[in-house]
Amino acid sequence: MMRTTSVAFSVLAAVLWAVPVQAQDDDPGGFKIFWSDGLRMETNDGRFLFRLGGRMQYDWVVWGDDSDVADAVAGPILDGSEFRRARLFAQGYLYERIEYKLQFDFVGGEVAIKDLYFGIRHPIFGFRVGHTKEPFSLEELTSSKYITFIERALISVFDSERNAGFLLHGEVIGRAFNYGVGVFRETGDDGVGVDPGRYNFTGRFAGALRNEDEGRSVVHVGASFTIQHDDGGDRVFVQRPEINLAPEFISSGALPTDGVSVIGFETAVVAGSFSLQAEWKVAPVQSPETGDSQFEGWYAYGSYFVTGENRAYHSTGFQRLRPYRNFLENGGLGAWEVAARYSTLDLAPSGIDNADGPIKGTRLDNLTFALNWYWNPMTLMKFNLIRADVQDYGDIWAFLWRGQLEF
């Protein structure tokens, strides 16, 4: 672990060391240092850019009575707190066309690779090589810094998130739509793919049928697919009730299969301060030993900014919220958002009996109420009240709080 940490800091130090330390505005080879949602250094001719930043997310959870669901889940249900994410990143571009990004997470005393790639910057035919997000799902491609609720919805269990591979991406049809397609090797947090048979073919096409009034009137649609292949190993889907500190509530059990295919559909509407967002995903699994199964789930939610702001839309995922008046600046109160989400996930398989396993539930329904307080574009607090219902067992309430800071 210490060796991995040393390598991560050595890479960041090397990038910083390569940046000149003095700028002259009249010299095209000179550079300027400025703040724009993070520390940036850019040459006067605009051909080189370096950005340094990070985030911290700190969570607390308090549970209600767990007597109804305790026998169904895979461990004790306990109040607690954690640093959910503690990340540092460096990114930018070289000679205008070559992009790069290095991002590491330091939670739990380990160093996890999140982004570690370079590629070609092009509006239509962008290309990346390395460890990056697979192009799948509106909520997954929206950064955890900008999602409406503290955690992503239950159906994120089907997302491959980040893996190592090759990604082709760009914007088409007047830059209103975004596409991405790539081949990826499944890897661990160290970026190493140890199983040569586990790889994914993933793609997404999404964008705005309508985008007017500077993003305050948007109709978004999209579709994604991923084919997750392996050499006859077992696949297991397990999920928590949208609380990272929770034990696993439901499971599909082990399914012998050569792979899984997932199809997802997404939509979102922004109408001024009000917005809607929904996704549905289905995952058919072919298993000659247990029989074919089909897992599926969906979520839908609405949000409203009491202070008048609107969600910042982009076809790849929603972006940073900027309050009209920052908290503690000239009497400002920041931005206030209320939201409610319903999500459901069914992992009941064919030919598998979970009765004797550590996780007995197979279907979970969540109802979440949220209050978000944005102090400024880089600091916020989130409050979630969650009711999780495990089918055939019962339900439980939880209160979740997050403090978030970027720099």
ZATIPA-458076 format. One line per 8 residues: number of its first residue (from 1); their letters; for each residue x, y, z of N, C-alpha, C. Coordinates in steps of 0.2 Angstrom, whole numbers, plus 5000, padded with zeros to 4 digits. Layout:
REM ZATIPA-458076
NUM	a	X:Y:Z:X:Y:Z:X:Y:Z  ...
***
This chain:
REM ZATIPA-458076
1	mmrttsva	5004:4994:5000:5000:5000:5000:5004:5006:5000  5010:5006:5004:5014:5012:5004:5018:5013:4998  5019:5008:4994:5023:5008:4988:5018:5011:4983  5012:5009:4983:5007:5012:4978:5006:5019:4980  5005:5021:4986:5004:5028:4988:5010:5033:4985  5016:5030:4986:5022:5034:4984:5022:5035:4976  5020:5029:4973:5020:5030:4965:5015:5035:4963  5009:5035:4967:5004:5040:4965:5006:5047:4966
9	fsvlaavl	5009:5049:4972:5012:5055:4973:5018:5057:4969  5022:5052:4967:5027:5054:4962:5025:5056:4955  5020:5053:4953:5017:5055:4947:5014:5062:4947  5010:5064:4952:5008:5070:4953:5014:5075:4953  5019:5074:4957:5024:5078:4958:5028:5079:4951  5029:5074:4947:5032:5075:4941:5029:5079:4936  5022:5079:4936:5018:5083:4932:5019:5090:4934  5018:5092:4941:5019:5098:4944:5026:5101:4942
17	wavpvqaq	5031:5097:4943:5038:5099:4941:5039:5101:4934  5035:5098:4930:5036:5100:4923:5033:5106:4921  5029:5109:4925:5026:5116:4924:5030:5122:4925  5031:5126:4921:5036:5132:4922:5033:5136:4928  5037:5140:4931:5036:5143:4938:5035:5150:4937  5036:5153:4931:5035:5160:4930:5032:5162:4923  5027:5167:4923:5024:5168:4917:5025:5175:4915  5024:5176:4908:5025:5183:4905:5019:5183:4900
25	dddpggfk	5014:5188:4901:5009:5189:4897:5010:5190:4890  5016:5193:4888:5017:5195:4881:5021:5189:4878  5023:5184:4882:5027:5178:4879:5022:5172:4877  5021:5170:4871:5016:5165:4869:5018:5158:4873  5025:5158:4875:5027:5152:4878:5026:5152:4886  5024:5158:4888:5023:5159:4895:5016:5157:4897  5015:5157:4904:5008:5154:4906:5005:5159:4911  4999:5157:4913:4995:5161:4918:4992:5156:4923
33	ifwsdglr	4992:5158:4929:4989:5154:4934:4983:5157:4937  4977:5153:4937:4971:5157:4939:4966:5151:4942  4961:5154:4945:4956:5149:4948:4950:5149:4944  4948:5143:4942:4941:5142:4938:4939:5136:4940  4935:5135:4946:4932:5129:4949:4938:5124:4950  4944:5127:4952:4950:5123:4954:4956:5127:4951  4962:5125:4953:4968:5128:4951:4970:5126:4944  4971:5131:4940:4973:5130:4933:4979:5134:4931
41	metndgrf	4983:5131:4927:4989:5134:4924:4988:5133:4916  4988:5138:4912:4987:5138:4905:4992:5143:4902  4995:5140:4896:5000:5144:4892:4996:5150:4889  5000:5155:4887:4996:5161:4884:4994:5159:4877  4997:5154:4874:4994:5153:4867:4988:5147:4868  4987:5145:4874:4981:5140:4875:4983:5133:4872  4989:5132:4871:4991:5125:4869:4992:5120:4874  4993:5122:4880:4994:5118:4886:4990:5120:4892
49	lfrlggrm	4987:5115:4895:4983:5117:4901:4984:5111:4907  4985:5114:4913:4986:5109:4919:4981:5111:4924  4977:5106:4927:4972:5108:4932:4973:5103:4938  4973:5106:4944:4974:5101:4950:4968:5103:4954  4965:5097:4957:4960:5098:4962:4958:5091:4966  4952:5091:4969:4950:5085:4973:4944:5086:4976  4942:5081:4980:4935:5082:4983:4935:5078:4989  4931:5080:4994:4930:5076:5000:4923:5075:5002
57	qydwvvwg	4920:5069:5003:4913:5068:5005:4913:5064:5011  4910:5067:5016:4909:5064:5023:4902:5062:5024  4901:5056:5026:4894:5053:5027:4893:5051:5034  4886:5052:5037:4884:5049:5043:4877:5046:5041  4876:5040:5044:4869:5037:5044:4867:5035:5051  4860:5036:5052:4857:5034:5058:4851:5029:5055  4850:5023:5058:4845:5018:5056:4839:5019:5061  4833:5017:5058:4828:5015:5063:4828:5008:5065
65	ddsdvada	4822:5005:5067:4821:4999:5070:4822:4994:5064  4827:4989:5065:4829:4984:5059:4826:4977:5060  4821:4977:5065:4819:4970:5067:4815:4966:5061  4812:4970:5056:4808:4967:5051:4813:4964:5045  4819:4967:5044:4823:4965:5039:4830:4962:5041  4831:4962:5047:4838:4960:5050:4839:4952:5048  4834:4948:5047:4836:4941:5045:4837:4940:5038  4836:4945:5034:4836:4945:5027:4843:4947:5024
73	vagpildg	4847:4951:5028:4852:4955:5025:4859:4951:5027  4865:4953:5024:4871:4950:5025:4875:4953:5031  4873:4955:5036:4877:4958:5042:4873:4962:5046  4876:4965:5051:4872:4970:5056:4871:4976:5053  4865:4979:5055:4863:4986:5052:4865:4991:5058  4870:4995:5057:4873:4999:5062:4874:5006:5060  4872:5011:5065:4874:5018:5063:4881:5019:5062  4883:5024:5059:4890:5025:5057:4892:5031:5053
81	sefrrarl	4898:5032:5052:4901:5037:5048:4907:5035:5044  4908:5039:5039:4914:5037:5034:4916:5043:5030  4922:5043:5028:4924:5047:5022:4922:5043:5016  4917:5045:5012:4915:5041:5006:4920:5041:5001  4922:5047:5000:4927:5048:4994:4932:5054:4997  4939:5053:4995:4944:5058:4996:4949:5057:4991  4948:5061:4986:4951:5061:4979:4955:5067:4977  4961:5065:4974:4965:5070:4971:4965:5069:4963
89	faqgylye	4966:5074:4959:4966:5073:4952:4971:5078:4949  4974:5077:4944:4977:5081:4939:4975:5080:4932  4973:5085:4928:4971:5084:4921:4973:5090:4917  4972:5089:4911:4974:5094:4906:4975:5092:4899  4979:5096:4895:4980:5094:4888:4987:5097:4886  4990:5093:4881:4996:5095:4879:4996:5096:4871  4999:5102:4869:4999:5103:4862:4992:5104:4859  4987:5106:4864:4980:5107:4862:4976:5101:4861
97	rieyklqf	4979:5096:4858:4975:5090:4856:4976:5084:4860  4981:5083:4864:4982:5077:4868:4980:5078:4876  4974:5075:4878:4972:5076:4885:4975:5070:4889  4974:5072:4896:4976:5067:4901:4972:5068:4907  4972:5063:4911:4969:5064:4918:4972:5058:4922  4973:5060:4929:4976:5056:4934:4971:5057:4940  4967:5052:4942:4963:5053:4948:4964:5047:4953  4965:5048:4959:4966:5043:4964:4962:5044:4970
105	dfvggeva	4959:5039:4973:4955:5039:4979:4959:5036:4985  4959:5040:4991:4963:5038:4996:4959:5036:5002  4953:5034:5001:4948:5032:5007:4951:5025:5010  4950:5024:5016:4952:5018:5019:4959:5016:5020  4963:5021:5019:4971:5019:5019:4973:5016:5013  4969:5015:5008:4972:5012:5002:4971:5017:4996  4975:5016:4991:4975:5020:4985:4972:5016:4979  4966:5019:4977:4962:5016:4972:4963:5021:4965
113	ikdlyfgi	4964:5017:4960:4964:5021:4953:4957:5022:4951  4955:5028:4950:4949:5030:4947:4950:5032:4939  4953:5037:4938:4955:5039:4931:4962:5039:4930  4964:5036:4925:4972:5036:4923:4972:5034:4915  4971:5040:4911:4971:5039:4904:4974:5045:4901  4975:5044:4894:4977:5049:4890:4973:5048:4883  4973:5053:4879:4969:5052:4873:4970:5058:4868  4965:5058:4863:4965:5063:4858:4959:5068:4859
121	rhpifgfr	4960:5074:4860:4954:5079:4860:4951:5080:4854  4945:5079:4852:4942:5080:4846:4934:5080:4847  4931:5085:4844:4924:5086:4846:4920:5080:4843  4922:5077:4838:4918:5071:4835:4921:5064:4836  4928:5064:4835:4931:5058:4836:4937:5058:4842  4934:5059:4848:4939:5059:4853:4940:5052:4855  4946:5051:4858:4949:5044:4859:4953:5044:4865  4951:5039:4870:4955:5038:4876:4958:5031:4877
129	vghtkepf	4963:5030:4880:4967:5024:4881:4968:5024:4889  4966:5019:4893:4968:5019:4900:4962:5017:4904  4962:5019:4910:4957:5017:4915:4952:5023:4915  4946:5022:4913:4941:5028:4913:4934:5025:4913  4929:5029:4914:4922:5027:4914:4920:5024:4908  4916:5018:4908:4913:5016:4902:4907:5020:4900  4905:5021:4894:4899:5025:4892:4893:5021:4893  4890:5022:4899:4884:5018:4901:4880:5022:4906
137	sleeltss	4874:5024:4905:4869:5027:4910:4870:5034:4911  4865:5038:4911:4865:5045:4913:4867:5046:4920  4865:5042:4925:4867:5044:4932:4874:5042:4933  4876:5036:4930:4883:5034:4931:4888:5039:4928  4886:5042:4922:4891:5047:4919:4891:5054:4922  4885:5055:4926:4885:5061:4930:4890:5060:4936  4895:5064:4937:4899:5063:4943:4896:5063:4950  4899:5059:4954:4896:5059:4961:4896:5065:4964
145	kyitfier	4900:5070:4962:4899:5077:4965:4893:5081:4963  4889:5078:4957:4884:5082:4955:4877:5078:4955  4877:5072:4957:4871:5068:4957:4866:5071:4963  4860:5071:4962:4855:5074:4966:4855:5071:4973  4855:5064:4973:4855:5061:4980:4862:5059:4982  4862:5056:4988:4869:5055:4991:4872:5049:4987  4868:5044:4986:4870:5038:4982:4866:5037:4975  4869:5034:4970:4866:5032:4964:4860:5027:4966
153	alisvfds	4855:5027:4961:4849:5022:4962:4851:5015:4962  4847:5011:4964:4848:5004:4965:4850:5000:4959  4848:5003:4953:4850:4999:4947:4857:5000:4944  4861:5004:4948:4868:5005:4947:4872:4999:4948  4869:4994:4951:4872:4987:4952:4874:4984:4945  4870:4986:4939:4872:4984:4933:4878:4987:4929  4880:4993:4932:4885:4997:4929:4892:4994:4930  4896:4995:4924:4903:4993:4925:4907:4998:4928
161	ernagfll	4905:5004:4928:4908:5010:4931:4915:5011:4927  4921:5010:4930:4927:5012:4927:4931:5005:4926  4934:5005:4920:4938:4999:4918:4944:5001:4914  4948:4997:4912:4954:4999:4908:4952:4997:4900  4953:5001:4896:4952:5000:4889:4953:5005:4884  4949:5005:4879:4949:5010:4873:4942:5013:4872  4942:5019:4872:4935:5023:4871:4935:5028:4865  4930:5027:4861:4929:5032:4856:4923:5036:4857
169	hgevigra	4923:5043:4857:4918:5047:4860:4918:5053:4856  4912:5057:4856:4911:5063:4853:4904:5066:4853  4903:5072:4850:4897:5075:4850:4895:5076:4842  4889:5074:4841:4886:5074:4834:4879:5078:4834  4877:5078:4827:4870:5081:4826:4870:5088:4829  4875:5093:4827:4875:5099:4830:4877:5100:4837  4881:5095:4839:4883:5094:4846:4878:5093:4851  4872:5091:4849:4866:5090:4853:4866:5083:4856
177	fnygvgvf	4870:5079:4853:4870:5072:4855:4877:5070:4856  4878:5065:4861:4884:5062:4863:4884:5055:4862  4890:5052:4859:4890:5045:4859:4897:5043:4862  4897:5036:4864:4903:5033:4866:4903:5026:4865  4908:5023:4863:4908:5016:4862:4915:5013:4863  4916:5007:4867:4923:5005:4869:4923:4998:4871  4929:4996:4871:4931:4989:4873:4935:4990:4880  4933:4986:4885:4936:4987:4892:4938:4980:4895
185	retgddgv	4944:4980:4898:4945:4974:4902:4943:4976:4910  4940:4971:4913:4938:4972:4920:4944:4972:4924  4944:4977:4929:4950:4978:4933:4948:4979:4940  4953:4978:4945:4952:4980:4952:4954:4987:4953  4954:4989:4959:4955:4996:4961:4963:4998:4959  4967:4993:4958:4974:4994:4956:4975:4995:4949  4969:4994:4945:4970:4995:4938:4972:4989:4934  4973:4983:4938:4975:4977:4935:4970:4972:4933
193	gvdpgryn	4970:4970:4927:4965:4965:4925:4968:4958:4925  4966:4954:4930:4970:4948:4931:4967:4942:4928  4960:4943:4926:4957:4938:4922:4956:4939:4915  4960:4935:4910:4960:4937:4903:4953:4936:4900  4949:4933:4903:4942:4932:4900:4937:4936:4901  4938:4941:4906:4933:4946:4908:4934:4953:4904  4930:4954:4899:4930:4960:4896:4923:4963:4894  4922:4969:4893:4916:4972:4891:4916:4976:4885
201	ftgrfaga	4911:4975:4881:4909:4979:4875:4903:4984:4877  4905:4991:4877:4900:4995:4880:4899:5001:4875  4892:5004:4875:4891:5009:4871:4885:5013:4873  4885:5020:4871:4879:5024:4873:4878:5029:4868  4872:5031:4867:4870:5037:4862:4864:5041:4866  4866:5047:4867:4861:5051:4871:4862:5058:4869  4856:5062:4871:4857:5069:4869:4850:5073:4870  4850:5079:4868:4844:5083:4869:4840:5084:4863
209	lrnedegr	4833:5082:4864:4828:5083:4858:4827:5090:4859  4827:5093:4864:4826:5101:4865:4831:5103:4870  4834:5109:4869:4838:5112:4874:4838:5120:4872  4834:5123:4876:4833:5130:4875:4833:5134:4881  4833:5141:4881:4833:5145:4886:4839:5144:4891  4845:5144:4888:4851:5143:4891:4851:5137:4896  4848:5131:4894:4848:5125:4898:4842:5125:4903  4837:5129:4903:4832:5129:4907:4826:5126:4904
217	svvhvgas	4826:5124:4898:4821:5120:4895:4824:5114:4891  4824:5108:4894:4828:5102:4891:4824:5096:4891  4824:5092:4885:4821:5086:4885:4827:5081:4882  4829:5077:4887:4834:5072:4886:4832:5065:4885  4835:5061:4880:4834:5054:4879:4840:5051:4878  4841:5044:4879:4847:5040:4878:4846:5033:4879  4850:5029:4876:4850:5022:4877:4858:5020:4878  4859:5014:4882:4865:5011:4883:4865:5004:4882
225	ftiqhddg	4871:5001:4881:4871:4994:4881:4878:4992:4884  4879:4986:4887:4885:4983:4888:4885:4975:4888  4890:4972:4885:4890:4965:4885:4896:4963:4889  4895:4960:4895:4900:4959:4900:4902:4951:4899  4908:4950:4896:4910:4943:4895:4915:4940:4900  4914:4933:4901:4919:4930:4905:4919:4923:4903  4924:4919:4906:4925:4912:4904:4922:4907:4908  4915:4908:4909:4912:4903:4912:4912:4903:4920
233	gdrvfvqr	4914:4909:4922:4913:4910:4930:4907:4911:4932  4906:4912:4939:4900:4914:4942:4899:4922:4942  4893:4924:4941:4891:4931:4941:4886:4931:4947  4887:4936:4951:4883:4938:4957:4881:4945:4957  4875:4947:4958:4873:4954:4958:4870:4954:4966  4873:4959:4969:4871:4961:4976:4870:4968:4976  4866:4971:4981:4865:4978:4981:4863:4980:4988  4865:4986:4990:4863:4989:4996:4857:4994:4995
241	peinlape	4854:4997:5000:4848:5001:4999:4850:5008:4998  4855:5010:4993:4857:5017:4992:4860:5020:4998  4864:5016:5002:4868:5018:5008:4874:5014:5008  4880:5018:5007:4886:5014:5006:4888:5010:5013  4886:5013:5018:4887:5010:5025:4883:5005:5027  4878:5003:5023:4873:4997:5024:4876:4991:5022  4874:4985:5025:4876:4979:5022:4872:4977:5016  4874:4972:5013:4870:4970:5007:4863:4967:5008
249	fissgalp	4858:4970:5005:4851:4968:5007:4848:4963:5002  4850:4963:4996:4847:4958:4991:4853:4955:4987  4852:4949:4984:4857:4945:4980:4853:4941:4975  4857:4940:4970:4854:4935:4965:4857:4928:4966  4862:4927:4970:4865:4921:4971:4870:4920:4965  4874:4915:4966:4879:4914:4961:4876:4910:4955  4877:4913:4949:4875:4911:4943:4880:4909:4938  4881:4903:4936:4886:4900:4932:4884:4903:4925
257	tdgvsvig	4888:4907:4921:4887:4910:4915:4893:4912:4911  4893:4913:4905:4898:4915:4901:4898:4923:4900  4893:4926:4903:4892:4933:4903:4885:4936:4904  4885:4942:4904:4879:4946:4905:4878:4952:4900  4872:4953:4897:4871:4958:4893:4866:4963:4897  4867:4970:4897:4863:4974:4900:4861:4980:4895  4854:4981:4895:4852:4987:4891:4849:4992:4895  4850:4998:4894:4847:5004:4898:4844:5009:4894
265	fetavvag	4839:5012:4896:4835:5018:4893:4835:5023:4898  4836:5030:4896:4836:5035:4900:4832:5041:4898  4830:5045:4902:4826:5051:4900:4827:5057:4905  4827:5063:4904:4827:5068:4909:4823:5074:4906  4820:5078:4910:4817:5084:4908:4819:5090:4913  4821:5096:4910:4822:5101:4914:4817:5107:4912  4813:5109:4917:4808:5114:4915:4809:5120:4920  4814:5124:4919:4816:5129:4924:4819:5126:4930
273	sfslqaew	4816:5128:4936:4818:5125:4942:4816:5118:4944  4812:5115:4940:4809:5109:4941:4812:5104:4936  4814:5098:4938:4817:5093:4933:4814:5086:4935  4814:5082:4930:4813:5075:4931:4818:5070:4928  4819:5065:4930:4824:5060:4928:4822:5053:4929  4823:5048:4924:4821:5041:4925:4826:5037:4921  4827:5031:4923:4831:5026:4919:4828:5019:4921  4828:5015:4916:4826:5008:4916:4831:5003:4913
281	kvapvqsp	4833:4998:4917:4838:4993:4914:4836:4986:4915  4838:4982:4910:4836:4975:4910:4843:4971:4909  4843:4965:4912:4849:4961:4911:4848:4954:4911  4847:4952:4904:4846:4944:4903:4852:4940:4904  4852:4935:4908:4857:4931:4909:4856:4923:4907  4860:4921:4903:4859:4914:4901:4864:4909:4905  4861:4904:4908:4864:4900:4912:4862:4893:4910  4866:4888:4907:4864:4881:4906:4862:4877:4912
289	etgdsqfe	4865:4879:4918:4865:4875:4924:4859:4877:4928  4857:4883:4928:4852:4886:4932:4846:4888:4928  4846:4889:4922:4841:4891:4918:4842:4899:4917  4839:4901:4912:4839:4908:4910:4835:4913:4915  4838:4918:4916:4835:4923:4921:4835:4930:4918  4831:4934:4920:4831:4941:4918:4830:4946:4924  4835:4950:4925:4835:4955:4931:4833:4962:4928  4829:4965:4932:4828:4972:4929:4826:4977:4935
297	gwyaygsy	4826:4983:4934:4825:4988:4939:4824:4995:4935  4821:5000:4939:4821:5007:4937:4820:5011:4942  4821:5018:4941:4820:5023:4946:4817:5029:4942  4814:5033:4946:4811:5040:4943:4812:5045:4949  4813:5051:4947:4813:5056:4953:4812:5063:4950  4810:5067:4954:4809:5074:4953:4812:5078:4958  4815:5084:4955:4818:5089:4960:4816:5096:4958  4816:5100:4963:4814:5107:4963:4819:5112:4967
305	fvtgenra	4821:5117:4963:4825:5122:4967:4821:5128:4969  4820:5128:4976:4816:5133:4979:4819:5140:4978  4826:5141:4977:4829:5147:4976:4829:5149:4969  4827:5145:4964:4826:5147:4957:4831:5145:4952  4836:5141:4955:4841:5139:4950:4839:5133:4946  4842:5130:4941:4841:5124:4937:4847:5120:4937  4845:5113:4936:4851:5108:4935:4855:5110:4928  4861:5109:4929:4866:5111:4923:4866:5105:4919
313	yhstgfqr	4863:5105:4913:4863:5100:4908:4869:5099:4903  4871:5093:4902:4875:5091:4897:4874:5084:4895  4874:5082:4888:4872:5076:4886:4876:5070:4889  4882:5071:4892:4886:5066:4895:4884:5065:4902  4880:5070:4905:4878:5069:4912:4878:5076:4915  4874:5077:4920:4873:5084:4923:4879:5086:4926  4880:5093:4926:4886:5096:4928:4885:5100:4935  4890:5104:4936:4890:5108:4943:4884:5113:4943
321	lrpyrnfl	4881:5113:4949:4876:5118:4951:4879:5125:4954  4877:5130:4951:4880:5137:4953:4874:5141:4957  4874:5142:4963:4869:5146:4966:4869:5153:4964  4863:5156:4963:4862:5163:4962:4866:5167:4966  4866:5166:4973:4869:5170:4978:4872:5165:4983  4879:5165:4984:4882:5160:4988:4881:5161:4995  4881:5156:4999:4880:5157:5006:4885:5161:5010  4883:5165:5014:4888:5170:5018:4891:5175:5013
329	engglgaw	4889:5176:5007:4891:5182:5003:4886:5187:5002  4886:5193:5004:4881:5198:5003:4874:5196:5005  4874:5192:5011:4867:5190:5013:4864:5184:5010  4868:5181:5005:4865:5175:5001:4864:5169:5006  4859:5165:5004:4858:5159:5007:4860:5153:5004  4863:5153:4998:4865:5148:4994:4859:5145:4990  4859:5139:4987:4854:5136:4983:4851:5130:4987  4844:5130:4987:4841:5125:4991:4837:5121:4986
337	evaaryst	4837:5114:4986:4834:5109:4982:4830:5104:4986  4824:5102:4984:4821:5097:4987:4819:5092:4981  4819:5085:4983:4819:5080:4978:4816:5074:4981  4813:5070:4977:4810:5063:4979:4811:5058:4974  4814:5052:4976:4815:5047:4971:4812:5040:4973  4809:5036:4968:4807:5029:4969:4811:5025:4965  4814:5020:4968:4818:5015:4964:4817:5008:4966  4817:5003:4961:4816:4996:4962:4821:4992:4959
345	ldlapsgi	4822:4986:4962:4827:4982:4959:4825:4974:4960  4824:4970:4955:4822:4963:4956:4828:4959:4954  4831:4955:4959:4836:4950:4957:4834:4943:4958  4827:4942:4958:4825:4935:4959:4827:4931:4953  4832:4926:4954:4834:4922:4948:4830:4915:4947  4831:4912:4941:4828:4906:4940:4833:4900:4942  4830:4895:4946:4834:4889:4948:4839:4891:4953  4839:4896:4957:4843:4898:4963:4838:4899:4969
353	dnadgpik	4840:4895:4974:4837:4896:4981:4841:4900:4986  4840:4906:4988:4844:4909:4992:4842:4908:5000  4838:4904:5001:4835:4903:5008:4841:4901:5013  4846:4898:5011:4851:4896:5015:4857:4900:5015  4857:4905:5011:4863:4910:5010:4863:4915:5015  4868:4919:5015:4869:4925:5020:4864:4931:5018  4862:4931:5012:4857:4936:5009:4851:4933:5007  4845:4934:5010:4839:4930:5008:4834:4934:5003
361	gtrldnlt	4835:4941:5003:4831:4945:4999:4833:4945:4992  4828:4946:4988:4829:4946:4980:4826:4952:4977  4822:4956:4981:4819:4962:4978:4819:4967:4983  4821:4973:4981:4821:4979:4985:4818:4985:4982  4814:4989:4986:4811:4995:4984:4813:5001:4988  4815:5006:4986:4817:5012:4990:4813:5018:4988  4812:5022:4993:4809:5028:4993:4813:5033:4997  4816:5038:4993:4820:5043:4996:4818:5050:4995
369	falnwywn	4818:5054:5001:4817:5061:5001:4823:5065:5002  4824:5070:4998:4831:5073:4999:4830:5081:5000  4835:5084:5004:4835:5091:5004:4843:5093:5003  4844:5097:4998:4851:5098:4997:4852:5106:4998  4858:5108:5001:4859:5115:5002:4866:5116:4999  4866:5120:4994:4872:5121:4990:4875:5128:4993  4880:5128:4997:4883:5134:4999:4886:5139:4994  4889:5135:4989:4893:5139:4984:4894:5133:4978
377	pmtlmkfn	4897:5135:4973:4898:5129:4968:4902:5124:4970  4906:5124:4975:4910:5119:4977:4909:5116:4984  4904:5118:4988:4903:5116:4995:4895:5115:4995  4893:5109:4998:4886:5108:4999:4885:5103:5005  4879:5103:5007:4877:5098:5012:4870:5094:5009  4870:5088:5010:4864:5084:5008:4861:5080:5014  4854:5080:5014:4851:5076:5019:4846:5071:5015  4846:5065:5016:4842:5060:5013:4838:5056:5019
385	liradvqd	4832:5055:5018:4827:5051:5022:4825:5045:5018  4827:5039:5020:4826:5033:5015:4822:5028:5018  4817:5025:5015:4813:5019:5017:4815:5014:5012  4818:5008:5015:4820:5003:5011:4816:4997:5012  4812:4994:5007:4808:4988:5008:4810:4982:5005  4812:4977:5009:4814:4970:5006:4808:4966:5005  4806:4964:4999:4800:4960:4998:4800:4954:5002  4795:4952:5005:4793:4946:5009:4796:4947:5016
393	ygdiwafl	4800:4952:5018:4803:4953:5024:4801:4959:5028  4801:4965:5025:4799:4971:5029:4803:4977:5026  4802:4982:5030:4805:4988:5028:4809:4991:5034  4813:4996:5032:4817:5000:5037:4819:5007:5035  4819:5012:5040:4820:5019:5038:4827:5020:5040  4830:5025:5036:4837:5028:5038:4837:5035:5036  4842:5038:5040:4843:5046:5039:4850:5046:5037  4852:5049:5031:4859:5050:5029:4861:5057:5028
401	wrgqlef	4867:5059:5030:4869:5066:5029:4876:5066:5026  4877:5070:5021:4884:5071:5018:4886:5078:5018  4892:5079:5020:4895:5086:5019:4900:5085:5013  4900:5089:5008:4905:5089:5002:4909:5095:5001  4915:5094:4999:4919:5100:4998:4924:5098:4992  4924:5103:4987:4929:5102:4982:4934:5108:4982  4940:5106:4979:4945:5112:4978:4948:5111:4972
***
